[in-house]
Amino acid sequence: MEADAEVLACDLCIVGAGWEGVNVLNAASKYLPESARVVVIARERTWGGQWVDQYDFVRLHGPHLAYGIGERPWLSLAPQQKAFPYQASKREILQYFEETMEACVTERSLDVVKLFEHHFDGHSTNDGKVEISVHRMAQPSAKLRVVASRLIKALGADTPIKSPFPVPGGLSVHSLCPGDVGSPSCIAKMRFGEFRAAPIFVVGSGKTAMDVILRLSRELPGASHRIHCIAGRGTYFASREVLFPAQAPSDPDAADGIDLMIEMFDIFDGTNGLEVLNHVASKGLLRSPIPDAASFVNGTASAQEVAEMAAALSPSDQKVTKAHLLCIQQDAGQPSLLMRHLDGSTARKQLPPGTFVINCTDNFRWQPAEPVISDGGLVMSPQLIAGTAGPSGNIATHLYFQGKLEDLWRGVPRRNYDARDKANTGCQYLMTAVLNNALMASKLPEEVRISSTPPSIFSPGSPSLLRLKEAMPRLMEKLHRVVKGRYTDTQELVVPPHLGGWSADTP
């Protein structure tokens, strides 16, 4: 720790102000004494984590009720928007975060010190306290030392914000990120500028790529003739209508999205991910605009969205390339894309001058495991222990303050991210998201579970939900068997996710 750094004392320090961080503060506020001081450290300029700097046209791809902050309602949504299922916009999400944090402060008279646009450098413990070192991002020499009774590292998925691909000097290529596509000036350049007929290459085939292709198709007349996709293996999306139906099925015995997930988990053995994805796709749970998709990262899409995306990429044999972009380079004086095909071979594709290339690659970031509770119980790091960031922050914080997390966290399965096999990774992701959430929530006292968790996105008495409850013992046994990772791991089982995807290094 810097001896000359300014010192700030507090009852609780939270690192992160995204979905996990706001859930941590909301849950912790119920256990902290009134007027307690909470220091929140975050890279962003306000509450919201990755949502602060994401592209402006981004929306939730699942229903807003699944993206809650504990028990807090979405107060600012209009009545018709609160109807299920509604995909909230970036502005609505940020407003929800801000309103909820204000309510936490007001209800408990908390003294919340917001160290936004600050970087967490690390921590140590001394004499029963946690000492946290921080510096201002705009001025690294401006250091601060926070001394806290407890530290919660709520970094969630730590989703990165995409940047344009590097382009060698002198090449006539427009390298863009999704945020650029949200700019009216960018759309105007694509529509009216010198290169208004130039091809548009979207690199990636997941949720971000879908958002970008749909925006271009809707905002740029004639865009469908220009759009191409470097699709990797091609991404499956869960069917929003099947997984989150607006109305309960008329036949209670008919299989729905929950039943198909149960079937998916029963079939998955930890190694047969692609077979499982293709099976549930044949039954309507998954869909893709990319032929023969082989990846799944838990995104959802409607039938209309997938159809629009497929139309923009038709004919697929001419407009979709199953490969990973390695770099943009010069080839005989012309710009070209260097790609690695799925069989490992490489190829170059020359580009006309002025081509637009948009980085919509993988948003997942490899993260090493760390103990959920460490430093004699003074430090807690939820990570994604309850499946996704928000529920992990909410449930783990309740269990932490109640003293129930210490005996639980070591045995909780932790998925391992392997970019070389996103079929198995995707199956693990969905399985842990559903089952770990249920496991962790079941350890909460009933009164806490009822009063401090979001309303269910499924009807509590629905027949398929009851069938899931009946299946839980065997599914949990399988989860522990096929998902090998644990939060006690000191060595990762797989390589970091940039391998096989875009890299600045050419082979």
N, C-alpha and C positions, 0 to 999 in steps of 0.2 A: 504494500500500500504506500502511496505517496505521503510522506510525512508532512509536506506543506500544502496538501489539498484541503479545501474547505470541508468541514464536517457537518453532516445533517443526520440527526437521530430520529428514529421512527419505530412504531410498533410492528409494521409490516412493510416489506419492500417487494414489489411485483415487477418483474422484468417482462415486458410485453403488454401491448394495449390493443391487441387484435381480439378475435373471437374467444380465444382461450383466456386472455388477460381480463377481459370484461366479465367473463363468467367467474373467474377467480375472485375478483373484487366484489361482485355481487354476493357470492357465497360467503366469503370471509367477513363481509359486513355484518352478518348475522351472529358472529362470534366475538368480534372485536368490541371493546368497551366504547361507549359513546365518547365522541371527541377524539378517538384514536387517530394517530397520524399514519397515513399510508403514502409511501413514495412509489410512484409509477415511472419506470424507465422505459422509453421506447424510441426507436429510430425515427418514427414518423412524427408529423407535426401535430397530430391530434389522435383521438380515439379511432380505432378502425384497423390497425395492422395493414395487411396487404391491400385492403379495400381503399385506403387513402390514395394510393398512387396507381391503382389499376385503371385500365381504359374506361372511359366515361360511360360506354354503352354496355358494360358488363351487368349481368343480372344473376341472381341465384338460379341454379339449374334444377333445384328441388323446391318444395313448398316452403314458404317462409316460417311455418310453424316448426319445421325441422331445424331451423337456424336460430334457435332462441337463446336468450340469456336467462338461465334458470327458469323461474316462474313468471318472468316479466312479460306483459303483453306488448304487442306492437301498437302503441297508442296513436301514433300519427297516421296510420293507414286509414283510408276511407272505408266505409262499411263494405262496399263491393270488393275492395281489395283484400279485406280480411277473410273473404270467402275462400274456402280451400279448393284446389291448391293455387296459391299465388306466388309468382316468382318476383321477389322484391328487387328494386333497382339499387344501384350503388348509392344514390342519394338517400333512398329510404333506409338502407342498411346503416349508413353513417349517422343518420338522424336517430334511429333506434338506439344505437350505441350511446350517443351523446345524451339522449333523454334518460336512459337507464342509469348511466353513471351519475347524472345529476340527482336522480331519485335516491340512489345509494348514499350520496353525500348528505342530502337533506334529511333523510329518515334517521340517520345515525349521527348526525352532526360531525361527520368525519372531516378531518383536516387532510385533504388529498393534495400532495405536492406532485405536480406533473412535470417530470423531467423529460419532456418531449424533445425530439431531435438531439437525444443523447445516446451514447453507446455504452453498453455494459461491458466492462473489461474483465471482470472476474470477481471472485469473492474468496474470503478466508474466514475462519472463525477464531475468536479470541475471547476468553473469559465469559463464555455463555452468550456471546453476541455474534452476529454475522456482519463482517465488514465488506462492503461492496465498493469497488472502484468504478468510476464513471468518468467519461469525458464528453464535452460538447462536440458534436460532429463537425460543426463549422469551424471549431477552434480546438484541435486536439490537445493543445497545451493547457486548456481550461479544464482542470481536473476537479473532481468532487468525490468525497468519501461519505458513503451512507453507512450508518451503524444501525442495524435493525435487530429486533427481537426474533424475527423470522424472515426468511427469504423464500419466495415462490417464483420459480423460473417458468413463465407461461409463454413459451415461444411457439406453441402449436406446431403446425406444419412448416412454419417459416417459409412460406411461399415466395419465391423470388419474382421480381418485376422484370419482364422481358425487355431486352435492349436490342437494337438493330444488330445484324451480323456485321462484323468488320468487312470492309471492302478495300482492296488495294487502291492506292491513289491513282487517279486518272481513268478509272473504269466508269463507264456510263451505266451505273446501276443505282436504283433507288432502294436502299436498304432501310426497311421500316420495322417498327414494333407495333403491337396492337393499339397502343396509345396514339400513335400517329394516325391510324385509320379513323379514330374518333374525331379528328380535327377537320373542320369544314374546309380549311385551306388544302389539306391533303386530298380530300375528295374532289375539290375543284381542280387540282393539278392533274389527277387521274382522268378527270372528265373533259377538261378544256385545254390542258397544257400541250406542250410540244409532243409529249409522249402519250397522248390520249388514247392511242390504239395499242400501246405496248402491253405485252403479257403481264399477268399478275400471278406470281408463284406464292402460294400459302404453304409454309413449311410446318407440318404437323397436322394431325387429324382428330385431336381431342376437343374438349369444350371450348378452348380459346379459338382454335381454328374454325369451329362451327360458328361462333359469334362473329368472327371476322368475315367469313364467307357469306353469312346471312346479311350482314350489314352492307357489304359491297353489292350483293345481289339486289338489295332493296333501295340503296341510295345512289347506285351508279348505273344508269341506263346502259344496257348492252354488256354489262360486266360478265355475264355468264359465258360470253364468247371468249373472254380473256383470262378467266380464272383457271389455274392449274394447281395441283396439290402434290407436294412431296410428302407422302402419307405414312412413312415408316411402315409398320406392319398393318396399319389400318385399325381404327378404334371402334369398339362396340360402345353403345350407349344403352343404359337401362331405359325401358319404355316408361315414360312418365305416366301415361294413362293406365298402364297395368300396375305399376308399383304404387302410384298414388291416385287411385280413382276418385273422381269427384263425388260419386254415389256408390253406395254399397251394392254388390251384385244382387239381383233378384232371387237367384238360387243360392242359398247359404252353403250348399254342398259343392258348388262350382269352385274349381281351383282359381285362385287369384295370385297376385304378386307375392304375397307371403308364402303361399303354398309352393310357388315356383322357387323361391329362395330356399325353402326347406329341402326341396328336391335337389337343388344345386349343391347345398352343403352335404347332403347324404351321398351324392355321387363323387364329390371332390375328395381325392386321396392325397393331395399335396404335390402330385406330379402330373396330373392329367388335366391341367387348366384349360387348354384349348379345346379338348373334347367336351368338357363341361360347358364352356361358353357356347360352343356350337349347338349343344343339346338344348340349353335353355333358350337360345335364339330361335330354334325351330319351334319352340312353344310360345314365342311372343314376348319373353321377358327382356330380350336384348334385340337391338337393331343397329344397323350401320349404313351410312351412305357409301362406304368403301367396300367393294367386293372382297369376299374372303377375309374379313377383318380377323386379327389375331391378338389384339390387345384390349384390355379393359381396365380403366382407372376410376370406375365408379361415378362417371358422369351420367346424367339423365337427359333425355331429349324427347320431344313430342314427335308423333308421326309426321306432322306438318313440317317441323324443323328438319327432320332427316330427309323428307321428300324434297324440300327446297334445296338442301345442300347437294343431294344426289343430282338434281336437275342442273345445278350450276356446274357440276363436274361431269356432265355427260357430253360425249361418250367417254366412259371411264378408261377405256383402253388407250385413249389419246391424251386424256387430261389428268390421270392419276398415275403417279410413279411410286411403286413400293420400294422405298429406299430411305436412307438417312443422309441428310446433308452433312458433308464434312467441312466444306468452306466454299466461299466465292473467290475465284481466282481469275487470272488472265491466261488465255489460251490463244496463241497466235494473234495477239493484239486485241482479242475480243473477250468480253466477260463470259464466264462459264461457271456452272455449278459442278463441284466435285462431289459425287455421291457414292455411298457404299450400299450396294444392293443386299437383299436379305440373304443371298448365298455367299456373301463375303466379297464378291468381286466389286471393283470400283469402275466408275464410268464418269465421263464428263458430258455435260449438256451445254452447248453454246447458247448464249442469250442474245436476243436483239438489243441494240442500244436502248437505254431508258427503261429496261425491264424493272418491275417492282417486285421485291422479294420481302416477304413479311414473316418475321420470326414468331411462330405460334407453337414452339416446341414444348416438350414436357415441363410441367410446372412443379413436379415433385422434386424434392431435394433430399439427398441422402443425409441421414443424421445418425451419428453413433449413439448407441444406447448409453444411458447413465442411470444410476440408482434413482428411483422415484423419491425415496427419502434418504438423506445423507446428513453428515456432520452432526451426529447425535440427535437427529430429529429437528434440527433448526432450519434445514433446507428441504424444500419439496419441489419436484419437477414432474408435473403430470404427463408431459409429452402427449402421446395419443393413447393413453392407457384404457380409456373407455371408448375407443374406436375412432372418434373424430375429436377435433380440438375443443369445441365448445362444451360438449358433455364431459370430456375429460377434465377440463378446468372446473366445471361445476361439481361433479360427483366427487372427484379426488379431493377437492378442497373441503367439502363437508366431512368426508371420511378422515381427512388429516386433522381437522380441528376436533373431531370426536374421538381421536385416538384409535380409529379402526383401520387405518390404511397400512400401518406397519406390518401387521400379520397377513396382509393380503397381496401386496404388490409383487413380491418375488415370484409368485407362481402364475402371474397373469401372462398369457401368450402375447408375444410382440412380433408383428409381421416384419419380415425382412424385404426390403425393396431391391429387386433385381431387374435392371433395365433390359437385360438380355431376354427376359421371359416375363412379359407383362400379362400373359394369360394366367400363369400361376400366381403372380403377384396380385393381380386383380381379384382372383378368387379369395386369396388370403385377406385382402383388404376388406372385401364385403363381409366375409365371415367374421373377422375380428370386429368390424364396425357394429354388426348386429349383436353378436354374442358377448363380446367384452362389455358392451354397454349394458346388456341385461345382467351380466354377472356383477358388475360394479354397483349398479342401481339396486340390486337385490340385497346388498350389504348395508344399505341405508335403513335407519329406522323408518317404519311405515309413515309416521307423521311427517318426517323430513322428505321422504320420497314424494308424498302427495303435495306438500306445500312448496317444494323448492325445485321441482323439475318441470320442464315444459309440458303442456298438454299433449297427449299422444296424437300422432298424425293418423292413427288407426282407431277405429271404434273399440273401446275396451272389451266389449262383449262380442266382437266379431268372431264367427266360427273359425276363420283361419288363424286369428290371433290365439285362440284357445288351442288350436292344433300346434302352433309354435310353442306354446307353453308346455304342452305334453311332450314335444320333441326335444325340449331343452336338455334333459339329462344326457341323452345319447349324442346330441350335437356338441355339447360342452366337452364330453369325453373325446370326441373326434378332434375338436379344436385343439385341445392340449396335445394330441398325438401328431397332427399334421403340421401345425405351426410351431416351428422349432425354437424361434427366438424367445428370449426372456429379457426383462429389464436389468437382470444381473449380468448380462453378457459383457465380456471384456474384449471379445473379438467378433467382428461381423462375419456373417456367413457368406456374403456376396460382395461384389465390387460396387463402387459408387456408380450412380445412374448415368453419368455422362458417356460411359462407354456404349457404343452402338448408336448413340444419338449424335447431335451436332457437336463438333469439336473444332477448336482453332488449329489443331495439329492435323496435318495431312499424313496419310500412311506412307 
